[in-house]
Amino acid sequence: MRVKPLFCIIVIVSSIVVFYYFTIRKDIKKQYETSTKINIQDNLNFNTKQPPVKITPTDWVSLKTKINYSNQDRVIRTLNDKIINSKKFNSFLYNFLDKSISAKEIILSQGESFSIDFNSTLFLSTLYYTKYVSEDHYLITKGKEKKNAIILQIAIQKALTKFYENSEGSILAIHEVNDIFNKIRLFENKSTELKNRIFNLKGSGYNLDQISTNSEITILEQELKQLISTLEKISKSEKEDSFEKSLEIPYLKNFGKIQDYNQLLKQINELISGKKSTPISEEIKKNKSKLSLLLKEEYDKCIRNLNEQILESKNKISSLRNKQLTLANQKTDINNNTSDTRLLEKVSLSLNKLKTEYYDNLTFWNNNKIHISFDSTKFEKLEN
């Protein structure tokens, strides 16, 4: 039988395809195995890489500074502790460091937020704190190096000395005292609002009496503020200046016989200065000692008098505020405005109580802050 040409062509083509497949099969398999081996080896190398080396942070050190109180009063210690740890002092310290940009960079460059004011202030607050050990009070400053802790410790002491100068400003750093101050302002505004409603009456004589009382209160409050300011200046001078220089403060200079005693002492010093010891000079020195004692007694008497004036002013203000209430009641009877009067009475009582508490704290702080001092002790390594 005769074979068809188409069939022959198909057989020939199939034979050629089978031949070439078995010819290049080994090469394809070899290349596949090589590629797979490379990928597996890469994966093995990746998985067997050593983990990154963990860097141990630098050990921080702390400087322990003892805070001394000459009168050992727990109240002044508590007030001072709250002031040091306050946000207001921390902000003051941050700005105070601008006096030495290099010191500020050394302190704040220990963190990662030196370029952002808010974070830098927050970071600064983590570098110092206070703590109690038994009855002792300590300020702790931290640094990555001793030098950094010392720089911060010195800066804080200088900043605190400056911060203490303004007695009212520094005690208002305490949250509780600042709350009292804000409540006083709130009650004063409410009191003024109520008085304007209650005293809106005809009757010039009665209005004049009220105006007179209000004016007297205003004058006394200004005098009280001036007396407290004078006491602050004297306290500051006691701490920073010589005794002789503090006597130049007008209130002291013009009190009693202080100026006379001071002038006599200066004359005696001129008489015995650089001269040899003689019976007369020895007698003069004895008189000088007696005169110095009299001057100190007069000085103490002046301070007592100043504190008494402050207390007297506060009592007068309180008395006049009670008078305001009486006038308010009288006018309310006329106007039949009893609800506002009762509210004014409550507001005034609360206001008097708050002012007494506030000024007592302020006077106490002003009189006792001069007894605070610092004593640097030792370094300690902080645990991470």
Buried (B, 14 or more C-beta within 10 A) or exposed (E): EEEEEEEEEEEEEEEEEEEEEEEEEEEEEEEEEEEEEEEEEEEEEEEEEEEEEEEEEEEBBBBBBBBEBEEEEEEBBEBBBBBBBBEBBBBBBBEBBEEBEEBBEBBBEBBEBBEEEEBBBBBBBEBBBBEEEEEEBBBBBBBBBEEBBBBBBBBBBBBBBBBBBEBBEBBBBBEEBBEBBEBBEBBBEBBEBBBEBBBEEEEEEBBEBBEEBBEBBEEBBEBBEEBBBBBBBBBBBBBEEEEEEBBEBEBBEEBBEBBEBBEBBEEBEEEBEEEEEEEEBEEBEEEBEEBBEBBEEBBEBBBEEBBEBBBEBBEBBBEBBBBBBEBBBBBBEEBEBEEBBEBBBEBBBBBBEBBBBBBEBBBBBBBBBBBBEBEBEEBBEEEE
